[in-house]
Amino acid sequence: MSVRAIILRRVLALIPLWIGITAISFIIGHIAPGDPGNAILGERLGRPPTPGELHAFDHASGLDRSIILQYFSWLADAARGNLGTSYQTGDSVASMLFSHLGATVILATTALLIASAVAVPLGVVAARKRATRVDGALRVLSTLTSSVPNFAVGYLLIIAFAVELQLVPAQGASTPTSLILPAVTLAIPTIGIVIRLIRASMLDEMGEDYIRTARAKGVSERAIVYRHVLRNAFGAALTYLGITYAELLAGAAVVEPVFAWPGIGQVLNTAIHQRDFPVIQGFAILAGTIFLFVNLAVDLAYIALDPRTRTESVAA
């Protein structure tokens, strides 16, 4: 099967997944507690809305139609890039999200680079020092870093480096150093998982026949590790890092409010408190779409790096 056919097959497979994401996003928005009419009109009017006012709001928002009609109308608009209009501001949801997406991308990209720069070398050390105290210490470290919630890490970092040591700003995006704490907060859980993944992948590769053959030919251990083992083991890590990048983009929504980082998380946090369902649904579908396309890019990159997977793609 040609590379073009493999790409087309992968892209077509995304369509039902994307439709599933839209359905879940739509359902979540409608089963969430609270009535948007009561919340929004109550805030606008400063008093509980009357039944007539609620009916007028539902009619203007299309909420008085059947759920099926609402979904297909919303799906058709979403497929054209129209994610609806905010109940609170009247602005386009797509413009609200995309205007803050750049800050979130910067944060997630920085976090991924930090996690990779720290975790890959430590994973190599753990594999080379297998069953030693160093390996044991790194396994404990990886377990701890992947177990602590992001928001807890964020507050601890703020107390230590912003309040006590006063090395970096605690919140905002006024200077480049404002990026450090939120990026490190996002990176820490990823570091632990990648350490374990690199270690396990390298140990599997070290048991392969070609490694024993290379050692029998007198190839140095350093060359075996960095030219052969790490290169082949990095495929699994690449797949995980790609998926993690999409998760970081979505997970930034939890971290950004802690640091007042001006990304999508701020928009989502406000929307949740105001029961602004179009914004919540728009975020869900945007995050899901990004996840699908990042996963596709990683899948294709893996096929390019390892031609053996093309044969597997044909068999699948």
Contacts in CASP RR format, 6 or more apart in sequence:
PFRMAT RR
TARGET T0000
AUTHOR 0000-0000-0000
METHOD contacts of the structure
MODEL  1
MSVRAIILRRVLALIPLWIGITAISFIIGHIAPGDPGNAILGERLGRPPT
PGELHAFDHASGLDRSIILQYFSWLADAARGNLGTSYQTGDSVASMLFSH
LGATVILATTALLIASAVAVPLGVVAARKRATRVDGALRVLSTLTSSVPN
FAVGYLLIIAFAVELQLVPAQGASTPTSLILPAVTLAIPTIGIVIRLIRA
SMLDEMGEDYIRTARAKGVSERAIVYRHVLRNAFGAALTYLGITYAELLA
GAAVVEPVFAWPGIGQVLNTAIHQRDFPVIQGFAILAGTIFLFVNLAVDL
AYIALDPRTRTESVAA
1 9 0 8 1.000
1 310 0 8 1.000
1 313 0 8 1.000
1 314 0 8 1.000
3 303 0 8 1.000
3 304 0 8 1.000
3 310 0 8 1.000
6 300 0 8 1.000
6 303 0 8 1.000
6 310 0 8 1.000
6 313 0 8 1.000
7 300 0 8 1.000
9 313 0 8 1.000
10 296 0 8 1.000
10 299 0 8 1.000
10 300 0 8 1.000
11 296 0 8 1.000
14 292 0 8 1.000
14 293 0 8 1.000
14 296 0 8 1.000
17 292 0 8 1.000
18 288 0 8 1.000
18 289 0 8 1.000
18 292 0 8 1.000
19 75 0 8 1.000
21 284 0 8 1.000
21 285 0 8 1.000
21 288 0 8 1.000
21 289 0 8 1.000
21 292 0 8 1.000
22 74 0 8 1.000
22 75 0 8 1.000
22 78 0 8 1.000
22 285 0 8 1.000
23 71 0 8 1.000
24 284 0 8 1.000
25 281 0 8 1.000
25 282 0 8 1.000
25 284 0 8 1.000
25 285 0 8 1.000
26 70 0 8 1.000
26 71 0 8 1.000
26 74 0 8 1.000
26 75 0 8 1.000
26 281 0 8 1.000
28 280 0 8 1.000
28 281 0 8 1.000
28 284 0 8 1.000
29 277 0 8 1.000
29 280 0 8 1.000
29 281 0 8 1.000
30 67 0 8 1.000
30 70 0 8 1.000
30 277 0 8 1.000
32 275 0 8 1.000
32 277 0 8 1.000
32 280 0 8 1.000
34 275 0 8 1.000
35 54 0 8 1.000
35 275 0 8 1.000
36 61 0 8 1.000
36 63 0 8 1.000
36 87 0 8 1.000
36 275 0 8 1.000
36 276 0 8 1.000
36 277 0 8 1.000
37 49 0 8 1.000
37 54 0 8 1.000
37 57 0 8 1.000
37 58 0 8 1.000
37 61 0 8 1.000
37 63 0 8 1.000
37 87 0 8 1.000
37 275 0 8 1.000
38 48 0 8 1.000
38 49 0 8 1.000
38 54 0 8 1.000
39 274 0 8 1.000
39 275 0 8 1.000
40 57 0 8 1.000
40 87 0 8 1.000
40 88 0 8 1.000
40 274 0 8 1.000
40 275 0 8 1.000
40 276 0 8 1.000
41 49 0 8 1.000
41 53 0 8 1.000
41 54 0 8 1.000
41 57 0 8 1.000
42 48 0 8 1.000
42 49 0 8 1.000
43 88 0 8 1.000
43 274 0 8 1.000
45 53 0 8 1.000
49 57 0 8 1.000
55 64 0 8 1.000
57 63 0 8 1.000
58 64 0 8 1.000
61 87 0 8 1.000
62 70 0 8 1.000
63 70 0 8 1.000
65 73 0 8 1.000
74 84 0 8 1.000
74 281 0 8 1.000
77 83 0 8 1.000
77 84 0 8 1.000
78 282 0 8 1.000
78 285 0 8 1.000
81 94 0 8 1.000
82 92 0 8 1.000
82 94 0 8 1.000
83 92 0 8 1.000
83 93 0 8 1.000
83 94 0 8 1.000
83 97 0 8 1.000
83 278 0 8 1.000
83 281 0 8 1.000
83 282 0 8 1.000
83 285 0 8 1.000
83 286 0 8 1.000
84 92 0 8 1.000
84 93 0 8 1.000
84 94 0 8 1.000
84 278 0 8 1.000
84 282 0 8 1.000
85 91 0 8 1.000
85 92 0 8 1.000
85 93 0 8 1.000
85 278 0 8 1.000
86 92 0 8 1.000
86 93 0 8 1.000
86 96 0 8 1.000
86 271 0 8 1.000
86 276 0 8 1.000
86 278 0 8 1.000
86 279 0 8 1.000
87 274 0 8 1.000
87 275 0 8 1.000
87 276 0 8 1.000
87 277 0 8 1.000
87 278 0 8 1.000
88 271 0 8 1.000
88 274 0 8 1.000
88 276 0 8 1.000
88 279 0 8 1.000
89 96 0 8 1.000
93 278 0 8 1.000
93 279 0 8 1.000
93 281 0 8 1.000
93 282 0 8 1.000
94 282 0 8 1.000
96 267 0 8 1.000
96 279 0 8 1.000
97 264 0 8 1.000
97 267 0 8 1.000
97 279 0 8 1.000
97 282 0 8 1.000
97 283 0 8 1.000
97 286 0 8 1.000
100 262 0 8 1.000
100 263 0 8 1.000
100 264 0 8 1.000
100 265 0 8 1.000
100 266 0 8 1.000
100 267 0 8 1.000
101 263 0 8 1.000
101 264 0 8 1.000
101 286 0 8 1.000
102 263 0 8 1.000
103 173 0 8 1.000
103 261 0 8 1.000
103 262 0 8 1.000
103 263 0 8 1.000
103 264 0 8 1.000
104 249 0 8 1.000
104 252 0 8 1.000
104 256 0 8 1.000
104 263 0 8 1.000
104 264 0 8 1.000
104 265 0 8 1.000
105 249 0 8 1.000
106 179 0 8 1.000
107 179 0 8 1.000
107 182 0 8 1.000
107 183 0 8 1.000
107 186 0 8 1.000
107 248 0 8 1.000
107 252 0 8 1.000
107 255 0 8 1.000
107 256 0 8 1.000
107 261 0 8 1.000
107 263 0 8 1.000
108 186 0 8 1.000
108 245 0 8 1.000
108 248 0 8 1.000
108 249 0 8 1.000
108 252 0 8 1.000
109 245 0 8 1.000
110 179 0 8 1.000
110 183 0 8 1.000
111 182 0 8 1.000
111 183 0 8 1.000
111 184 0 8 1.000
111 185 0 8 1.000
111 186 0 8 1.000
111 187 0 8 1.000
111 190 0 8 1.000
111 248 0 8 1.000
111 252 0 8 1.000
112 187 0 8 1.000
112 190 0 8 1.000
112 241 0 8 1.000
112 244 0 8 1.000
112 245 0 8 1.000
112 248 0 8 1.000
114 183 0 8 1.000
114 184 0 8 1.000
114 187 0 8 1.000
114 191 0 8 1.000
115 187 0 8 1.000
115 188 0 8 1.000
115 190 0 8 1.000
115 191 0 8 1.000
115 194 0 8 1.000
115 241 0 8 1.000
115 244 0 8 1.000
116 194 0 8 1.000
116 241 0 8 1.000
118 187 0 8 1.000
118 191 0 8 1.000
119 190 0 8 1.000
119 191 0 8 1.000
119 192 0 8 1.000
119 193 0 8 1.000
119 194 0 8 1.000
119 195 0 8 1.000
119 198 0 8 1.000
120 194 0 8 1.000
120 198 0 8 1.000
120 234 0 8 1.000
120 237 0 8 1.000
122 138 0 8 1.000
122 141 0 8 1.000
122 191 0 8 1.000
122 195 0 8 1.000
122 198 0 8 1.000
123 138 0 8 1.000
123 194 0 8 1.000
123 195 0 8 1.000
123 196 0 8 1.000
123 198 0 8 1.000
123 199 0 8 1.000
123 202 0 8 1.000
124 198 0 8 1.000
124 202 0 8 1.000
124 225 0 8 1.000
124 230 0 8 1.000
125 134 0 8 1.000
125 138 0 8 1.000
126 134 0 8 1.000
126 135 0 8 1.000
126 136 0 8 1.000
126 138 0 8 1.000
126 139 0 8 1.000
126 195 0 8 1.000
126 198 0 8 1.000
126 199 0 8 1.000
127 198 0 8 1.000
127 199 0 8 1.000
127 202 0 8 1.000
127 203 0 8 1.000
127 206 0 8 1.000
127 229 0 8 1.000
128 225 0 8 1.000
129 135 0 8 1.000
130 199 0 8 1.000
130 203 0 8 1.000
135 199 0 8 1.000
138 195 0 8 1.000
138 199 0 8 1.000
139 196 0 8 1.000
141 192 0 8 1.000
141 195 0 8 1.000
142 191 0 8 1.000
142 192 0 8 1.000
142 193 0 8 1.000
142 195 0 8 1.000
142 196 0 8 1.000
143 192 0 8 1.000
145 188 0 8 1.000
145 189 0 8 1.000
145 191 0 8 1.000
145 192 0 8 1.000
146 189 0 8 1.000
146 190 0 8 1.000
146 191 0 8 1.000
146 192 0 8 1.000
146 193 0 8 1.000
146 196 0 8 1.000
148 188 0 8 1.000
148 189 0 8 1.000
150 185 0 8 1.000
150 186 0 8 1.000
150 188 0 8 1.000
150 189 0 8 1.000
150 251 0 8 1.000
150 254 0 8 1.000
150 255 0 8 1.000
151 254 0 8 1.000
151 255 0 8 1.000
151 258 0 8 1.000
153 185 0 8 1.000
153 188 0 8 1.000
153 189 0 8 1.000
154 181 0 8 1.000
154 182 0 8 1.000
154 185 0 8 1.000
154 255 0 8 1.000
154 258 0 8 1.000
154 259 0 8 1.000
155 258 0 8 1.000
157 181 0 8 1.000
157 184 0 8 1.000
157 185 0 8 1.000
158 170 0 8 1.000
158 181 0 8 1.000
158 258 0 8 1.000
158 259 0 8 1.000
161 167 0 8 1.000
161 168 0 8 1.000
161 180 0 8 1.000
161 181 0 8 1.000
162 168 0 8 1.000
162 169 0 8 1.000
162 170 0 8 1.000
162 181 0 8 1.000
163 170 0 8 1.000
168 177 0 8 1.000
168 178 0 8 1.000
168 180 0 8 1.000
168 181 0 8 1.000
169 175 0 8 1.000
169 177 0 8 1.000
169 178 0 8 1.000
169 181 0 8 1.000
170 181 0 8 1.000
170 259 0 8 1.000
171 178 0 8 1.000
171 259 0 8 1.000
171 260 0 8 1.000
171 261 0 8 1.000
172 178 0 8 1.000
172 259 0 8 1.000
172 260 0 8 1.000
172 261 0 8 1.000
172 262 0 8 1.000
173 179 0 8 1.000
173 260 0 8 1.000
173 261 0 8 1.000
173 262 0 8 1.000
178 259 0 8 1.000
178 261 0 8 1.000
181 259 0 8 1.000
182 252 0 8 1.000
182 255 0 8 1.000
182 256 0 8 1.000
182 258 0 8 1.000
182 259 0 8 1.000
182 261 0 8 1.000
185 255 0 8 1.000
185 258 0 8 1.000
185 259 0 8 1.000
186 248 0 8 1.000
186 251 0 8 1.000
186 252 0 8 1.000
186 255 0 8 1.000
190 244 0 8 1.000
190 248 0 8 1.000
193 240 0 8 1.000
193 244 0 8 1.000
194 237 0 8 1.000
194 240 0 8 1.000
194 241 0 8 1.000
194 244 0 8 1.000
197 236 0 8 1.000
197 237 0 8 1.000
197 240 0 8 1.000
198 233 0 8 1.000
198 234 0 8 1.000
198 237 0 8 1.000
201 232 0 8 1.000
201 233 0 8 1.000
201 234 0 8 1.000
201 235 0 8 1.000
201 236 0 8 1.000
201 237 0 8 1.000
202 225 0 8 1.000
202 229 0 8 1.000
202 230 0 8 1.000
202 233 0 8 1.000
204 233 0 8 1.000
205 211 0 8 1.000
205 228 0 8 1.000
205 229 0 8 1.000
205 232 0 8 1.000
205 233 0 8 1.000
206 229 0 8 1.000
210 228 0 8 1.000
211 224 0 8 1.000
211 228 0 8 1.000
211 229 0 8 1.000
214 223 0 8 1.000
214 224 0 8 1.000
214 228 0 8 1.000
215 221 0 8 1.000
215 224 0 8 1.000
235 302 0 8 1.000
235 305 0 8 1.000
235 306 0 8 1.000
238 298 0 8 1.000
238 301 0 8 1.000
238 302 0 8 1.000
238 305 0 8 1.000
239 298 0 8 1.000
239 299 0 8 1.000
239 302 0 8 1.000
241 298 0 8 1.000
242 294 0 8 1.000
242 295 0 8 1.000
242 297 0 8 1.000
242 298 0 8 1.000
243 291 0 8 1.000
243 294 0 8 1.000
243 295 0 8 1.000
243 298 0 8 1.000
245 294 0 8 1.000
246 287 0 8 1.000
246 288 0 8 1.000
246 290 0 8 1.000
246 291 0 8 1.000
246 294 0 8 1.000
246 295 0 8 1.000
247 291 0 8 1.000
249 287 0 8 1.000
249 290 0 8 1.000
249 291 0 8 1.000
250 287 0 8 1.000
250 288 0 8 1.000
250 290 0 8 1.000
250 291 0 8 1.000
252 261 0 8 1.000
252 263 0 8 1.000
252 264 0 8 1.000
252 265 0 8 1.000
253 264 0 8 1.000
253 265 0 8 1.000
253 268 0 8 1.000
253 269 0 8 1.000
253 283 0 8 1.000
254 265 0 8 1.000
255 261 0 8 1.000
256 262 0 8 1.000
256 263 0 8 1.000
256 264 0 8 1.000
256 265 0 8 1.000
256 266 0 8 1.000
256 269 0 8 1.000
257 265 0 8 1.000
257 266 0 8 1.000
257 269 0 8 1.000
260 266 0 8 1.000
264 283 0 8 1.000
264 286 0 8 1.000
265 283 0 8 1.000
267 279 0 8 1.000
267 283 0 8 1.000
268 279 0 8 1.000
268 280 0 8 1.000
268 283 0 8 1.000
270 276 0 8 1.000
270 279 0 8 1.000
271 277 0 8 1.000
271 279 0 8 1.000
271 280 0 8 1.000
271 283 0 8 1.000
272 280 0 8 1.000
302 309 0 8 1.000
303 309 0 8 1.000
303 310 0 8 1.000
303 313 0 8 1.000
END
